[in-house]
Amino acid sequence: MDLVIIGAPRSGTNMLRDVLTSFDGIGTWPCDEINYIWRHGNVRYPSDEIPADRATPAAAAYIRARFEDIRRTQNARIVVEKTCASCLRVPFINKVLPEARYVYIYRDGIDATGSAKLRWTAKLDIPYLMEKVRFVPLTDLPYYGLRYFWSRIYRVFSREKRLAFWGPKLDNMDEILEKHTLNEVCALQWQRCVEKADSDLAQIEPERVIRVRYEDFVSDPAPELERIFDFLGYKAPSDLIQAAVAGVSNGSLGKGRKALGEEEVARLEALTGETLKRYGYL
């Protein structure tokens, strides 16, 4: 079975993946994300909103082969994949992996914005980068090398000391970056990710999709994990479930809002209010 975690940046996707893959028979890549693999064959497509018709036989075969690599080398009954940009291309993924299941985890967009801003302005992390480079298709390395170099140079001269790009790239990303502050960019990234993910996942058979509220998971993780395992048909003793979620903390709840301050929160709520309201965060 293939399980794709869908979630906007800074919405608990890493946490959820790490908890799931701590169990026997559940494997994943030994790096943060595999956007390079998803984009192979579409490396020059201008955004991460890759449409289903771009899932050519060659591109789909390459991606499926990488899932099989994990299944074989880790003897995994379930292969878990987490890449935040996947929010934007569920129909593409569904064409590549027509029997995959999805866990959709969502979080208060203002909290997520406060956290995402830190990643846009992060310093170079060589060990983190090298983990991901191992899974870049060789033919795509020159392209990504130049992009990464440009992003780091941009950070040096940027007024906001931000990278040229980070996270899921939206169709109109250049326009958004030109017209909006960094906080607004993060909020609009969150909004587009959750709106597109929600809309596209609604077209998938209900038995293949489960929705998880981040705030519920971190506040009472054991029942939420049991619910996910029921969805997957995976049996795990309650003591192992308790042990797996022992490190899950609710300490980040409200942290992003607090860091942004009341005035900035009000501006961002005005910008993304309809989506926040739909998800029960406003």
Secondary structure as GFF3:
##gff-version 3
##sequence-region A 1 282
A	DSSP	beta_strand	2	6	.	.	.	ID=ss1
A	DSSP	alpha_helix	13	20	.	.	.	ID=ss2
A	DSSP	beta_strand	26	27	.	.	.	ID=ss3
A	DSSP	alpha_helix	35	38	.	.	.	ID=ss4
A	DSSP	three_ten_helix	52	54	.	.	.	ID=ss5
A	DSSP	alpha_helix	57	73	.	.	.	ID=ss6
A	DSSP	beta_strand	78	82	.	.	.	ID=ss7
A	DSSP	three_ten_helix	84	88	.	.	.	ID=ss8
A	DSSP	alpha_helix	90	96	.	.	.	ID=ss9
A	DSSP	beta_strand	101	106	.	.	.	ID=ss10
A	DSSP	alpha_helix	109	120	.	.	.	ID=ss11
A	DSSP	alpha_helix	126	133	.	.	.	ID=ss12
A	DSSP	three_ten_helix	138	140	.	.	.	ID=ss13
A	DSSP	alpha_helix	141	157	.	.	.	ID=ss14
A	DSSP	alpha_helix	173	179	.	.	.	ID=ss15
A	DSSP	alpha_helix	182	201	.	.	.	ID=ss16
A	DSSP	three_ten_helix	206	208	.	.	.	ID=ss17
A	DSSP	beta_strand	209	213	.	.	.	ID=ss18
A	DSSP	alpha_helix	214	219	.	.	.	ID=ss19
A	DSSP	alpha_helix	221	232	.	.	.	ID=ss20
A	DSSP	alpha_helix	238	244	.	.	.	ID=ss21
A	DSSP	alpha_helix	255	260	.	.	.	ID=ss22
A	DSSP	alpha_helix	262	278	.	.	.	ID=ss23
###
